[in-house]
Amino acid sequence: MKKNVGGIDKTLRIVLGLVLLLAGMFAPLGANLRVLALVLSAVALLTGIFGF
């Protein structure tokens, strides 16, 4: 499968994933928002790291 994520997009996804990860871990959020932030951070980090 061909990778379709460019350099800037890759960097932005990794930064967004880290911000969401920190928000999910340390921000005073409800349980549902915490889970949502952690799931979105995982998706952003994985797509940023692997380029898909």
N, CA, C and O atoms as a GROMACS GRO file, in nm:
protein
  208
    1MET      N    1   0.084  -0.117   0.000
    1MET     CA    2   0.000   0.000   0.000
    1MET      C    3   0.089   0.124   0.000
    1MET      O    4   0.190   0.131   0.070
    2LYS      N    5   0.050   0.220  -0.079
    2LYS     CA    6   0.128   0.343  -0.091
    2LYS      C    7   0.098   0.438   0.025
    2LYS      O    8  -0.017   0.458   0.062
    3LYS      N    9   0.204   0.495   0.083
    3LYS     CA   10   0.187   0.592   0.191
    3LYS      C   11   0.138   0.723   0.133
    3LYS      O   12   0.182   0.765   0.026
    4ASN      N   13   0.045   0.790   0.204
    4ASN     CA   14  -0.014   0.911   0.150
    4ASN      C   15  -0.005   1.029   0.247
    4ASN      O   16  -0.086   1.122   0.238
    5VAL      N   17   0.091   1.028   0.338
    5VAL     CA   18   0.106   1.136   0.434
    5VAL      C   19   0.239   1.204   0.409
    5VAL      O   20   0.344   1.140   0.411
    6GLY      N   21   0.235   1.336   0.385
    6GLY     CA   22   0.357   1.412   0.360
    6GLY      C   23   0.429   1.448   0.488
    6GLY      O   24   0.384   1.413   0.597
    7GLY      N   25   0.541   1.518   0.475
    7GLY     CA   26   0.624   1.553   0.588
    7GLY      C   27   0.558   1.647   0.687
    7GLY      O   28   0.565   1.624   0.808
    8ILE      N   29   0.495   1.752   0.638
    8ILE     CA   30   0.431   1.848   0.728
    8ILE      C   31   0.311   1.782   0.795
    8ILE      O   32   0.289   1.800   0.915
    9ASP      N   33   0.234   1.708   0.719
    9ASP     CA   34   0.117   1.640   0.775
    9ASP      C   35   0.160   1.540   0.882
    9ASP      O   36   0.094   1.527   0.985
   10LYS      N   37   0.268   1.470   0.858
   10LYS     CA   38   0.320   1.373   0.953
   10LYS      C   39   0.358   1.441   1.085
   10LYS      O   40   0.324   1.392   1.193
   11THR      N   41   0.426   1.554   1.075
   11THR     CA   42   0.468   1.628   1.193
   11THR      C   43   0.347   1.681   1.270
   11THR      O   44   0.342   1.673   1.393
   12LEU      N   45   0.250   1.736   1.198
   12LEU     CA   46   0.130   1.788   1.264
   12LEU      C   47   0.051   1.678   1.334
   12LEU      O   48  -0.001   1.700   1.444
   13ARG      N   49   0.042   1.561   1.273
   13ARG     CA   50  -0.029   1.451   1.336
   13ARG      C   51   0.041   1.405   1.464
   13ARG      O   52  -0.025   1.373   1.562
   14ILE      N   53   0.173   1.400   1.462
   14ILE     CA   54   0.246   1.360   1.581
   14ILE      C   55   0.229   1.462   1.693
   14ILE      O   56   0.208   1.425   1.808
   15VAL      N   57   0.239   1.591   1.659
   15VAL     CA   58   0.221   1.695   1.760
   15VAL      C   59   0.078   1.692   1.815
   15VAL      O   60   0.058   1.700   1.936
   16LEU      N   61  -0.022   1.680   1.728
   16LEU     CA   62  -0.160   1.671   1.772
   16LEU      C   63  -0.181   1.548   1.860
   16LEU      O   64  -0.251   1.555   1.961
   17GLY      N   65  -0.122   1.437   1.822
   17GLY     CA   66  -0.133   1.316   1.903
   17GLY      C   67  -0.073   1.332   2.041
   17GLY      O   68  -0.130   1.284   2.139
   18LEU      N   69   0.040   1.401   2.050
   18LEU     CA   70   0.102   1.424   2.181
   18LEU      C   71   0.018   1.518   2.266
   18LEU      O   72   0.004   1.497   2.386
   19VAL      N   73  -0.036   1.622   2.204
   19VAL     CA   74  -0.122   1.716   2.278
   19VAL      C   75  -0.246   1.644   2.330
   19VAL      O   76  -0.284   1.662   2.446
   20LEU      N   77  -0.310   1.564   2.246
   20LEU     CA   78  -0.428   1.490   2.290
   20LEU      C   79  -0.394   1.388   2.397
   20LEU      O   80  -0.473   1.365   2.488
   21LEU      N   81  -0.278   1.326   2.386
   21LEU     CA   82  -0.236   1.230   2.487
   21LEU      C   83  -0.218   1.297   2.622
   21LEU      O   84  -0.265   1.246   2.725
   22LEU      N   85  -0.152   1.412   2.623
   22LEU     CA   86  -0.134   1.485   2.748
   22LEU      C   87  -0.267   1.535   2.803
   22LEU      O   88  -0.289   1.532   2.924
   23ALA      N   89  -0.355   1.581   2.715
   23ALA     CA   90  -0.487   1.626   2.759
   23ALA      C   91  -0.566   1.510   2.818
   23ALA      O   92  -0.633   1.525   2.920
   24GLY      N   93  -0.559   1.396   2.754
   24GLY     CA   94  -0.631   1.280   2.804
   24GLY      C   95  -0.578   1.228   2.936
   24GLY      O   96  -0.653   1.169   3.014
   25MET      N   97  -0.451   1.251   2.961
   25MET     CA   98  -0.392   1.201   3.085
   25MET      C   99  -0.403   1.301   3.199
   25MET      O  100  -0.424   1.261   3.314
   26PHE      N  101  -0.388   1.430   3.172
   26PHE     CA  102  -0.373   1.527   3.279
   26PHE      C  103  -0.483   1.632   3.289
   26PHE      O  104  -0.498   1.695   3.394
   27ALA      N  105  -0.560   1.654   3.184
   27ALA     CA  106  -0.664   1.757   3.188
   27ALA      C  107  -0.784   1.708   3.269
   27ALA      O  108  -0.814   1.588   3.268
   28PRO      N  109  -0.852   1.799   3.337
   28PRO     CA  110  -0.970   1.758   3.414
   28PRO      C  111  -1.091   1.738   3.323
   28PRO      O  112  -1.177   1.825   3.311
   29LEU      N  113  -1.097   1.622   3.260
   29LEU     CA  114  -1.204   1.589   3.168
   29LEU      C  115  -1.293   1.481   3.228
   29LEU      O  116  -1.252   1.410   3.321
   30GLY      N  117  -1.413   1.470   3.176
   30GLY     CA  118  -1.500   1.360   3.214
   30GLY      C  119  -1.447   1.230   3.155
   30GLY      O  120  -1.358   1.231   3.071
   31ALA      N  121  -1.502   1.120   3.200
   31ALA     CA  122  -1.454   0.990   3.156
   31ALA      C  123  -1.469   0.971   3.005
   31ALA      O  124  -1.378   0.920   2.940
   32ASN      N  125  -1.581   1.013   2.949
   32ASN     CA  126  -1.604   0.996   2.805
   32ASN      C  127  -1.507   1.079   2.723
   32ASN      O  128  -1.452   1.031   2.624
   33LEU      N  129  -1.484   1.204   2.763
   33LEU     CA  130  -1.391   1.290   2.689
   33LEU      C  131  -1.247   1.240   2.703
   33LEU      O  132  -1.168   1.251   2.609
   34ARG      N  133  -1.215   1.186   2.819
   34ARG     CA  134  -1.080   1.132   2.841
   34ARG      C  135  -1.054   1.016   2.746
   34ARG      O  136  -0.948   1.008   2.683
   35VAL      N  137  -1.150   0.926   2.736
   35VAL     CA  138  -1.135   0.810   2.645
   35VAL      C  139  -1.128   0.857   2.501
   35VAL      O  140  -1.046   0.807   2.424
   36LEU      N  141  -1.212   0.952   2.464
   36LEU     CA  142  -1.210   1.005   2.328
   36LEU      C  143  -1.075   1.068   2.295
   36LEU      O  144  -1.020   1.045   2.187
   37ALA      N  145  -1.022   1.147   2.387
   37ALA     CA  146  -0.892   1.211   2.364
   37ALA      C  147  -0.782   1.107   2.350
   37ALA      O  148  -0.693   1.122   2.265
   38LEU      N  149  -0.786   1.002   2.430
   38LEU     CA  150  -0.682   0.899   2.422
   38LEU      C  151  -0.693   0.817   2.293
   38LEU      O  152  -0.591   0.781   2.234
   39VAL      N  153  -0.814   0.788   2.250
   39VAL     CA  154  -0.832   0.714   2.125
   39VAL      C  155  -0.787   0.798   2.006
   39VAL      O  156  -0.717   0.749   1.917
   40LEU      N  157  -0.827   0.925   2.004
   40LEU     CA  158  -0.785   1.013   1.894
   40LEU      C  159  -0.634   1.034   1.894
   40LEU      O  160  -0.573   1.045   1.788
   41SER      N  161  -0.574   1.040   2.012
   41SER     CA  162  -0.428   1.056   2.018
   41SER      C  163  -0.359   0.933   1.962
   41SER      O  164  -0.258   0.945   1.893
   42ALA      N  165  -0.412   0.815   1.991
   42ALA     CA  166  -0.353   0.692   1.938
   42ALA      C  167  -0.362   0.688   1.786
   42ALA      O  168  -0.265   0.652   1.719
   43VAL      N  169  -0.476   0.726   1.733
   43VAL     CA  170  -0.493   0.728   1.586
   43VAL      C  171  -0.398   0.829   1.522
   43VAL      O  172  -0.332   0.798   1.423
   44ALA      N  173  -0.392   0.950   1.580
   44ALA     CA  174  -0.305   1.053   1.523
   44ALA      C  175  -0.159   1.012   1.530
   44ALA      O  176  -0.084   1.031   1.434
   45LEU      N  177  -0.117   0.957   1.644
   45LEU     CA  178   0.023   0.915   1.658
   45LEU      C  179   0.058   0.801   1.563
   45LEU      O  180   0.163   0.802   1.499
   46LEU      N  181  -0.028   0.703   1.554
   46LEU     CA  182   0.002   0.588   1.468
   46LEU      C  183   0.005   0.628   1.320
   46LEU      O  184   0.093   0.584   1.246
   47THR      N  185  -0.090   0.710   1.277
   47THR     CA  186  -0.088   0.752   1.137
   47THR      C  187   0.028   0.846   1.110
   47THR      O  188   0.083   0.846   1.000
   48GLY      N  189   0.068   0.925   1.210
   48GLY     CA  190   0.182   1.013   1.191
   48GLY      C  191   0.313   0.936   1.186
   48GLY      O  192   0.401   0.968   1.106
   49ILE      N  193   0.326   0.836   1.270
   49ILE     CA  194   0.451   0.759   1.275
   49ILE      C  195   0.465   0.668   1.153
   49ILE      O  196   0.572   0.661   1.092
   50PHE      N  197   0.356   0.598   1.118
   50PHE     CA  198   0.365   0.501   1.009
   50PHE      C  199   0.329   0.558   0.874
   50PHE      O  200   0.357   0.494   0.772
   51GLY      N  201   0.269   0.675   0.868
   51GLY     CA  202   0.243   0.741   0.740
   51GLY      C  203   0.121   0.694   0.664
   51GLY      O  204   0.112   0.719   0.544
   52PHE      N  205   0.027   0.628   0.727
   52PHE     CA  206  -0.095   0.582   0.660
   52PHE      C  207  -0.215   0.656   0.711
   52PHE      O  208  -0.326   0.630   0.666
   0.00000   0.00000   0.00000
